[in-house]
Amino acid sequence: MISSCEIVFAQAILNSFTLDFYARQMVSANINMFYIYQLPVLRLTKNDRNFNDIVQRAAKLICTTPEFDELAQEVGLGSHQQGITDEAKRAKLRAELDGMVAHLYGLTEDEFSYILTTFPIVNATVKEAALSAYRKFVPMFGNSELVSR
């Protein structure tokens, strides 16, 4: 059975610029489950340092109303009151998630920067924030560990 933490982790990965870009390279018109099953979704576990960092950031974005209290408890957030509703803080969390995910996929800064250029309707400040967050996280030990500067 998949844990709530694993579901939140997968949600963060699936909503990243990196995986969105990858999916768009595979699809010409319509996406279906055949394509979804082929996506290279990272499989970190709770024993990986980055797993909890990603889960906590994603949970703060998801758990913003009382309906998510059970999920918030299951992932260690406590309650929806720990969720983030302030738009500036939410944007920062989303950017951090995108920066971390890009590192986990082993992207260079140039590769991640290129990926961001392929999102023409995304505001430039959102893309700049994601690239800045990418720079904030420096890979240690290859792509398995990230540390914030």
Summary of the structure (lengths in Angstrom):
residues: 149
radius of gyration: 15.3
end to end distance: 35.8
largest distance: 42.0
contacts: 428
relative contact order: 0.15
helix: 62%
strand: 5%
